[in-house]
Amino acid sequence: MDRAIRAKALHFPGSNAGSMTYFDDGVLLIRDGTVVDFDDASRLESKGFDLGQCESYPEHLLMPGFIDPHIHFPQWDVVASFGTRLLEWLETYTFPAERRFADPEFAEVAAEEFCDGLLAAGTTTAMAYSSSHAVATEALFRAAERRSMRLLTGKVLMDQNAPDGVRDVMPAAISESEALLKAWHGRGRLGYVITPRFAGTSTPEQLSAAGELFARYPDAWVQTHLSETIEEINWTASIHPSAKDYFGIYEDAGLANARAMMGHCIHLTAEEIRRMAGSGAAAIFCPSSNLFLGSGLMPYERLMEAGIPVGLASDVGGGPQICLLHTMADAYKVLQLQGYPLSAKEAFFQVTKGNAQVLQIDSFVGDFTPGKEADFILIDPEKSPEVSRRVARAQTIDERLFALMMLGDARVIAQASTLGQCRISKRSEGT
């Protein structure tokens, strides 16, 4: 084995939270960057494996790395910016910050820091929005490649209602996107995402051209925003008056199928929910951002019952924390307000196997099935006094997970590894 990690351990090998497998003393075996076996230590020993080979972390929790399906690379510098709602927030904070990413040197440094920040927070896979600049998108791909991260991203498309420095022009915007796609899509663990920011910042011509690009490359992805605030919905309707509704704008452009990730989806009509479910497009739940910007409460249970795949994401920078433990805690609070008690099992499933399923990458990552890519994290409750105290009193794994979800933050991520290689470590090596 290249590595053998021994700790308290869990994963979700099935298609829902009920499939959770937990070992109080588990071992993950890794060779050539992939999972060879994952089992109880005593069973592996009975099959002849020498447990003395293990890196041992008896009080840590080993699990697959977190997967974030909606995060903005250029917005990390504007997290926790005070006091505005979505449209004003974009004008006041986001667009000025994103303008700086036209500078290749700035973008290169920012990409390195962003990828390290993801790993330090336990996120080993992400679908990220870049800026509207090709140089920034290339910088992000390079930084992820150096760390063997599975990263999906794309140049943001926005040819109207945006200031100089971030507004792109047609047809160059699509040509740049296609060039980036040809250079990076499918290169190692990287994938390209066709990325119209949202319908309000793209002309009908740009959206149609993006749809045509998607038709030419159907194994790429689409990411955009949908029905985040009432003000945004009304504004978008005035810009696209011929569309039947907000979701219809993306339908008409050919941007709505099972590889399309629609951020937020808070204020969808019943008719939009029906058609979205039929399209296969996914809704990405961003509770921290929705609370921070006062956007509303996503009807998570209603969308799930309609058959819409739902992912759970940080949405940095609208979301003020990059660690998905915070996101899970905010999801619990948002859903409590709607009478849906989110269990810790469901939350941890969502940010691992669930998000892998939504992004259609679960054949590669999300659990420890033999043959899958060995992306994992080690969680150390002792790194946070609050978490340590509460976890010490937990009677079951469900209680332990709930304490981590509600009290944990990036401090408790002791190690993050991709393809079996440690990329971030915040503690001494195991024994």
Backbone torsions as a table, in degrees:
resi	resn	phi	psi	omega
1	MET	NA	144.3	170.9
2	ASP	-73.0	-40.9	176.7
3	ARG	-146.8	149.0	172.2
4	ALA	-135.4	117.3	-175.6
5	ILE	-109.8	126.0	-179.0
6	ARG	-117.1	126.3	-178.3
7	ALA	-169.9	176.1	162.7
8	LYS	-62.5	137.6	-168.4
9	ALA	-151.0	149.3	177.4
10	LEU	-152.1	159.8	167.7
11	HIS	-159.5	177.7	-178.8
12	PHE	-123.9	89.1	-175.9
13	PRO	-73.1	-16.4	-178.9
14	GLY	-98.1	-163.6	-173.5
15	SER	-96.6	7.2	179.4
16	ASN	-152.7	174.3	-175.8
17	ALA	-64.3	-25.5	-179.7
18	GLY	-66.9	-11.8	-179.0
19	SER	-85.3	4.7	-175.1
20	MET	-54.3	129.3	172.7
21	THR	-113.0	124.5	-177.6
22	TYR	-125.5	134.5	174.0
23	PHE	-120.4	126.5	175.8
24	ASP	-69.3	-22.2	175.3
25	ASP	-141.3	87.3	-175.1
26	GLY	-110.4	162.2	178.7
27	VAL	-135.1	133.2	173.8
28	LEU	-109.9	123.1	-180.0
29	LEU	-105.8	132.8	-173.1
30	ILE	-131.1	133.5	172.6
31	ARG	-140.1	133.9	177.5
32	ASP	53.4	37.6	174.8
33	GLY	80.3	3.0	-179.5
34	THR	-123.8	160.9	179.5
35	VAL	-75.2	128.6	174.7
36	VAL	-97.2	-42.4	179.8
37	ASP	-159.6	155.9	175.2
38	PHE	-147.6	115.7	-173.2
39	ASP	-161.9	173.8	173.7
40	ASP	-64.1	139.6	-175.8
41	ALA	-58.4	-40.6	-177.5
42	SER	-66.7	-35.8	178.4
43	ARG	-68.6	-40.7	177.1
44	LEU	-63.9	-39.7	178.6
45	GLU	-62.9	-39.1	-179.9
46	SER	-67.0	-21.7	177.6
47	LYS	-90.1	4.7	174.4
48	GLY	102.8	2.7	179.8
49	PHE	-79.0	135.5	180.0
50	ASP	-84.5	107.8	-178.6
51	LEU	-65.8	-14.8	177.4
52	GLY	-66.1	-14.6	177.4
53	GLN	-76.9	-11.8	-169.4
54	CYS	-77.7	144.0	157.8
55	GLU	-77.6	122.1	-170.4
56	SER	-110.5	127.1	178.4
57	TYR	-132.9	74.0	-167.6
58	PRO	-62.2	-25.1	-178.8
59	GLU	-105.1	4.8	177.6
60	HIS	-90.9	162.4	173.3
61	LEU	-111.0	122.2	178.1
62	LEU	-98.4	131.5	177.6
63	MET	-156.5	165.9	176.3
64	PRO	-59.5	150.4	178.8
65	GLY	-63.1	151.1	178.5
66	PHE	-68.1	151.5	178.7
67	ILE	-124.1	121.0	-178.4
68	ASP	-108.5	112.2	-174.7
69	PRO	-91.2	6.5	179.8
70	HIS	-160.4	102.6	-179.8
71	ILE	-152.1	147.4	-176.1
72	HIS	-107.7	109.7	179.3
73	PHE	-54.2	-46.3	-174.8
74	PRO	-78.2	-2.7	-172.8
75	GLN	-100.9	3.9	-177.9
76	TRP	-62.5	-29.4	-178.7
77	ASP	-77.7	-8.5	-179.0
78	VAL	-116.7	13.9	174.3
79	VAL	-60.6	149.1	178.6
80	ALA	60.3	42.2	173.3
81	SER	-95.1	129.1	-162.3
82	PHE	-72.9	136.1	142.6
83	GLY	78.4	21.3	178.0
84	THR	-126.8	162.7	174.8
85	ARG	-94.5	179.4	-164.7
86	LEU	-50.3	-60.2	-171.3
87	LEU	-65.1	-40.8	176.6
88	GLU	-68.1	-36.4	179.4
89	TRP	-61.4	-41.3	177.0
90	LEU	-60.3	-47.1	-177.3
91	GLU	-68.4	-39.0	-172.6
92	THR	-80.3	-40.6	-171.5
93	TYR	-116.7	-48.5	-168.6
94	THR	-69.5	-52.4	-175.8
95	PHE	-63.1	-42.6	175.6
96	PRO	-60.5	-38.7	179.0
97	ALA	-66.4	-41.5	-176.0
98	GLU	-71.1	-25.7	179.0
99	ARG	-57.8	-32.5	-176.7
100	ARG	-66.8	-18.1	-175.1
101	PHE	-79.6	1.4	170.1
102	ALA	-71.9	-19.6	-179.8
103	ASP	-84.1	114.2	-176.2
104	PRO	-58.3	-39.0	-178.7
105	GLU	-68.1	-42.5	177.1
106	PHE	-61.2	-46.2	-177.8
107	ALA	-62.6	-37.4	-179.0
108	GLU	-63.9	-47.6	179.3
109	VAL	-64.1	-43.9	-179.3
110	ALA	-61.9	-38.3	-179.9
111	ALA	-65.6	-41.0	177.4
112	GLU	-61.2	-45.9	-177.7
113	GLU	-67.9	-37.3	-179.8
114	PHE	-64.3	-48.1	-179.2
115	CYS	-64.6	-39.6	175.4
116	ASP	-64.4	-37.1	178.3
117	GLY	-64.9	-40.7	175.9
118	LEU	-59.4	-51.0	-177.4
119	LEU	-62.8	-40.4	179.1
120	ALA	-63.6	-24.8	178.3
121	ALA	-92.7	1.9	177.5
122	GLY	93.4	3.8	-178.6
123	THR	-93.5	117.2	-178.7
124	THR	-105.2	-14.1	177.8
125	THR	-136.2	140.2	178.6
126	ALA	-149.7	150.1	163.4
127	MET	-107.3	114.8	-170.6
128	ALA	-121.8	144.5	168.0
129	TYR	-81.9	130.4	169.2
130	SER	-88.0	-164.2	170.7
131	SER	-93.6	-171.1	178.3
132	SER	-83.9	9.8	-175.0
133	HIS	-106.9	128.0	179.9
134	ALA	-60.5	-36.3	-177.7
135	VAL	-64.2	-35.4	178.6
136	ALA	-69.7	-39.1	179.5
137	THR	-64.4	-42.8	177.4
138	GLU	-64.5	-38.8	178.8
139	ALA	-61.9	-39.9	-179.7
140	LEU	-68.6	-42.8	176.2
141	PHE	-58.4	-45.0	-178.6
142	ARG	-62.8	-42.9	-178.9
143	ALA	-63.9	-42.0	178.7
144	ALA	-66.6	-40.3	-179.5
145	GLU	-62.5	-39.5	179.6
146	ARG	-62.7	-26.0	-178.5
147	ARG	-102.3	6.5	-177.9
148	SER	55.1	33.7	177.1
149	MET	-81.1	148.1	168.7
150	ARG	-86.1	110.0	-174.5
151	LEU	-131.5	133.6	176.9
152	LEU	-118.2	125.4	-178.8
153	THR	-156.2	172.8	177.4
154	GLY	-167.2	156.5	175.5
155	LYS	-62.6	131.4	177.1
156	VAL	-70.3	135.7	176.5
157	LEU	-101.7	125.4	179.2
158	MET	-162.3	100.4	-175.0
159	ASP	-111.8	15.9	173.4
160	GLN	-155.7	162.3	176.3
161	ASN	52.3	41.9	177.0
162	ALA	-147.3	148.6	-175.6
163	PRO	-76.4	164.8	173.4
164	ASP	-55.0	143.7	179.5
165	GLY	100.0	-23.5	174.8
166	VAL	-126.3	-18.9	178.6
167	ARG	-76.1	131.2	176.3
168	ASP	-101.1	179.3	-176.9
169	VAL	-131.3	152.3	176.2
170	MET	-96.0	148.9	-0.1
171	PRO	-88.7	3.4	-175.5
172	ALA	-58.8	-34.3	-177.5
173	ALA	-60.3	-41.4	179.3
174	ILE	-74.1	-38.0	177.5
175	SER	-60.8	-43.8	177.4
176	GLU	-61.8	-42.7	-179.8
177	SER	-62.2	-43.6	-179.0
178	GLU	-66.6	-38.1	177.8
179	ALA	-63.4	-42.5	177.3
180	LEU	-63.9	-42.5	179.6
181	LEU	-60.1	-46.6	-179.2
182	LYS	-63.6	-34.1	-176.7
183	ALA	-78.2	-33.1	-167.3
184	TRP	-119.6	-25.1	-174.7
185	HIS	-67.2	123.2	-179.6
186	GLY	81.5	7.0	176.9
187	ARG	-84.2	107.8	-175.9
188	GLY	61.0	-121.8	-176.7
189	ARG	-102.5	19.9	-174.6
190	LEU	-102.3	150.1	178.1
191	GLY	-144.2	151.8	-177.4
192	TYR	-100.3	140.5	-180.0
193	VAL	-122.4	118.5	174.8
194	ILE	-70.8	125.5	-160.9
195	THR	-133.0	73.9	166.3
196	PRO	-69.9	124.1	-172.7
197	ARG	-53.3	-59.1	166.8
198	PHE	-165.3	169.6	-169.0
199	ALA	-60.6	-27.7	-178.2
200	GLY	-69.8	-21.9	-178.2
201	THR	-108.5	10.9	174.6
202	SER	-127.7	135.0	174.5
203	THR	-69.8	160.0	174.1
204	PRO	-54.6	-35.7	179.5
205	GLU	-64.4	-40.9	179.6
206	GLN	-69.3	-41.0	178.8
207	LEU	-63.4	-41.8	178.1
208	SER	-63.7	-41.1	178.8
209	ALA	-66.0	-36.8	176.0
210	ALA	-64.1	-39.7	176.7
211	GLY	-63.9	-38.2	176.9
212	GLU	-65.9	-39.2	176.2
213	LEU	-61.9	-43.5	178.3
214	PHE	-61.1	-39.9	179.1
215	ALA	-64.6	-32.4	178.6
216	ARG	-75.4	-26.6	-177.7
217	TYR	-130.1	71.2	-172.7
218	PRO	-68.8	-10.8	176.6
219	ASP	-92.4	2.9	168.1
220	ALA	-78.0	-176.2	176.9
221	TRP	-121.9	167.4	169.6
222	VAL	-122.9	139.8	169.2
223	GLN	-135.7	141.3	176.9
224	THR	-163.0	-172.1	-178.6
225	HIS	-117.1	148.3	-176.0
226	LEU	-147.4	122.6	169.4
227	SER	52.6	54.7	179.8
228	GLU	-82.7	-42.9	179.0
229	THR	-136.5	158.7	177.7
230	ILE	-63.9	-42.0	179.7
231	GLU	-60.3	-42.3	179.5
232	GLU	-63.9	-42.0	179.9
233	ILE	-61.0	-46.8	-178.8
234	ASN	-65.4	-41.5	178.8
235	TRP	-63.2	-44.1	-179.1
236	THR	-64.6	-38.4	178.1
237	ALA	-62.0	-35.1	179.0
238	SER	-70.9	-25.8	-179.4
239	ILE	-84.1	-32.1	-179.4
240	HIS	-122.1	67.7	-172.0
241	PRO	-66.9	-18.8	-177.8
242	SER	-85.8	-11.2	-178.9
243	ALA	-74.5	145.9	-179.5
244	LYS	-67.4	-33.3	177.8
245	ASP	-169.5	-177.9	-175.6
246	TYR	-61.0	-51.3	179.3
247	PHE	-60.0	-33.9	-180.0
248	GLY	-61.2	-27.8	176.9
249	ILE	-59.4	-45.4	-179.6
250	TYR	-73.7	-37.2	175.0
251	GLU	-57.4	-50.7	-176.3
252	ASP	-61.5	-29.4	-178.9
253	ALA	-86.9	-3.1	-177.9
254	GLY	76.8	31.1	-175.9
255	LEU	-113.8	22.2	-175.5
256	ALA	-132.4	96.0	170.2
257	ASN	-148.3	-165.1	-172.0
258	ALA	-69.7	-10.2	176.7
259	ARG	-105.4	18.3	178.0
260	ALA	-106.1	128.6	-177.4
261	MET	-111.1	111.5	-175.4
262	MET	-101.0	110.7	-177.6
263	GLY	-72.5	133.2	168.1
264	HIS	90.4	-75.0	175.3
265	CYS	54.4	45.8	-175.1
266	ILE	-83.4	-40.3	-168.3
267	HIS	-116.5	38.3	179.6
268	LEU	-69.9	144.8	172.7
269	THR	-77.9	165.7	177.7
270	ALA	-59.5	-38.5	179.6
271	GLU	-67.3	-40.0	176.8
272	GLU	-63.7	-41.0	178.8
273	ILE	-61.5	-42.9	-179.7
274	ARG	-61.1	-47.5	-177.0
275	ARG	-72.0	-36.1	178.7
276	MET	-64.3	-41.3	177.7
277	ALA	-60.7	-40.4	179.1
278	GLY	-67.6	-28.6	-178.0
279	SER	-77.2	-24.4	-175.0
280	GLY	88.6	-6.0	-179.5
281	ALA	-62.2	147.8	-177.0
282	ALA	-98.5	149.3	172.6
283	ALA	-103.7	131.9	-179.3
284	ILE	-107.6	116.6	-176.5
285	PHE	-83.7	120.0	-177.9
286	CYS	-123.5	71.6	-170.2
287	PRO	-63.1	-38.0	-177.9
288	SER	-64.4	-44.8	177.5
289	SER	-64.3	-43.3	-178.6
290	ASN	-61.6	-39.6	176.0
291	LEU	-68.9	-45.8	-174.7
292	PHE	-63.4	-41.3	-178.6
293	LEU	-92.7	0.3	178.7
294	GLY	66.5	33.9	-172.8
295	SER	-79.2	-30.4	-178.5
296	GLY	135.5	-177.1	-176.4
297	LEU	-111.1	116.2	179.9
298	MET	-63.7	134.0	177.9
299	PRO	-80.4	68.5	-172.6
300	TYR	-53.5	-52.2	-175.9
301	GLU	-63.7	-40.3	-179.8
302	ARG	-64.0	-42.0	179.7
303	LEU	-67.7	-41.0	178.2
304	MET	-63.0	-43.4	-179.8
305	GLU	-65.3	-28.2	177.6
306	ALA	-76.0	-10.5	179.8
307	GLY	93.6	14.1	177.2
308	ILE	-84.5	125.9	174.2
309	PRO	-62.8	135.6	-177.9
310	VAL	-124.6	124.6	173.6
311	GLY	-101.7	167.3	-178.4
312	LEU	-126.7	123.9	-168.4
313	ALA	-140.6	159.0	-178.3
314	SER	-78.6	-34.6	-174.1
315	ASP	51.5	39.1	166.7
316	VAL	-58.9	133.1	8.2
317	GLY	-94.2	-7.5	172.5
318	GLY	-59.9	-40.9	170.0
319	GLY	-76.0	129.3	-171.9
320	PRO	-84.8	0.3	-179.5
321	GLN	-134.9	135.3	-177.5
322	ILE	-82.4	-20.4	-177.3
323	CYS	-79.4	127.9	-177.1
324	LEU	-70.5	-12.0	170.7
325	LEU	-61.1	-40.9	175.3
326	HIS	-61.9	-42.7	-179.3
327	THR	-60.6	-42.9	178.2
328	MET	-62.5	-41.1	178.8
329	ALA	-62.7	-43.0	178.6
330	ASP	-68.6	-35.0	176.0
331	ALA	-61.4	-41.6	178.0
332	TYR	-58.4	-44.1	-178.0
333	LYS	-68.3	-43.4	178.8
334	VAL	-60.7	-42.3	-177.0
335	LEU	-77.8	-27.9	172.6
336	GLN	-59.5	-38.9	178.9
337	LEU	-64.2	-18.8	-179.0
338	GLN	-107.7	9.6	177.0
339	GLY	78.0	21.5	178.8
340	TYR	-118.5	105.9	-178.6
341	PRO	-80.2	101.0	-179.5
342	LEU	-71.1	118.5	178.8
343	SER	-78.0	158.3	176.5
344	ALA	-63.5	-38.2	178.1
345	LYS	-57.8	-46.7	-178.9
346	GLU	-64.5	-40.9	-179.3
347	ALA	-64.1	-46.7	179.5
348	PHE	-68.2	-34.4	172.7
349	PHE	-60.3	-44.9	-176.5
350	GLN	-59.4	-43.0	-174.4
351	VAL	-85.0	2.0	174.8
352	THR	-121.7	-95.1	-175.9
353	LYS	-64.2	-38.1	-178.0
354	GLY	-60.7	-49.0	178.9
355	ASN	-66.1	-32.8	175.1
356	ALA	-62.2	-41.1	178.4
357	GLN	-65.1	-44.0	-179.5
358	VAL	-60.4	-41.9	-179.4
359	LEU	-81.3	-4.0	-179.5
360	GLN	61.2	40.7	175.4
361	ILE	-122.7	17.5	-175.5
362	ASP	-72.9	-8.6	171.7
363	SER	-76.4	-12.7	-179.1
364	PHE	-108.4	-44.7	-171.4
365	VAL	-138.3	172.8	174.5
366	GLY	114.9	-24.1	177.0
367	ASP	-152.3	-177.0	-175.4
368	PHE	-107.3	30.7	174.4
369	THR	-61.9	133.7	179.4
370	PRO	-51.6	136.1	-178.3
371	GLY	99.0	-17.4	179.2
372	LYS	-81.1	161.2	-179.8
373	GLU	-66.5	135.7	-172.2
374	ALA	-88.0	75.3	172.5
375	ASP	-101.9	124.7	-177.2
376	PHE	-153.2	162.7	174.8
377	ILE	-129.2	156.2	171.2
378	LEU	-116.6	126.5	-179.6
379	ILE	-106.1	126.9	-178.4
380	ASP	-114.9	102.7	-179.5
381	PRO	-59.0	-25.3	-177.5
382	GLU	-67.4	-14.7	179.5
383	LYS	-72.2	-14.0	177.2
384	SER	-129.1	119.1	-179.5
385	PRO	-57.0	-37.7	-178.5
386	GLU	-66.4	-44.6	180.0
387	VAL	-66.9	-45.0	-177.9
388	SER	-58.2	-46.1	-178.6
389	ARG	-62.5	-43.8	-177.1
390	ARG	-72.0	-42.0	-179.2
391	VAL	-64.5	-34.8	179.6
392	ALA	-61.5	-24.0	-179.1
393	ARG	-99.6	1.0	-179.5
394	ALA	-72.5	137.3	-178.5
395	GLN	-95.3	-22.9	-176.5
396	THR	-134.9	166.5	176.5
397	ILE	-65.7	-32.3	177.9
398	ASP	-63.1	-41.9	177.4
399	GLU	-65.7	-40.1	-179.4
400	ARG	-63.2	-44.9	179.1
401	LEU	-64.9	-39.3	-179.7
402	PHE	-65.2	-39.5	177.2
403	ALA	-63.6	-42.5	177.5
404	LEU	-61.8	-41.9	-177.7
405	MET	-66.6	-38.9	-175.0
406	MET	-88.5	-27.5	-174.7
407	LEU	-113.0	-16.7	-172.8
408	GLY	-77.1	161.4	174.5
409	ASP	-153.8	-170.9	-174.7
410	ALA	-61.0	-20.8	179.8
411	ARG	-59.3	-32.8	-174.1
412	VAL	-82.8	-6.4	175.6
413	ILE	-79.2	101.9	-175.3
414	ALA	-81.6	-30.7	-177.4
415	GLN	-156.3	142.8	172.5
416	ALA	-130.2	130.7	-177.9
417	SER	-127.3	142.2	172.0
418	THR	-123.2	139.1	-175.1
419	LEU	47.8	37.6	175.8
420	GLY	79.5	-4.1	-178.0
421	GLN	-101.8	130.8	179.0
422	CYS	-66.9	123.9	179.6
423	ARG	-106.5	-32.6	178.1
424	ILE	-135.7	129.0	175.3
425	SER	-136.1	130.6	-178.3
426	LYS	-113.3	17.1	-179.0
427	ARG	-150.7	172.4	176.9
428	SER	-69.0	161.3	180.0
429	GLU	-63.7	153.9	177.5
430	GLY	-69.0	170.4	-177.9
431	THR	-104.8	NA	NA
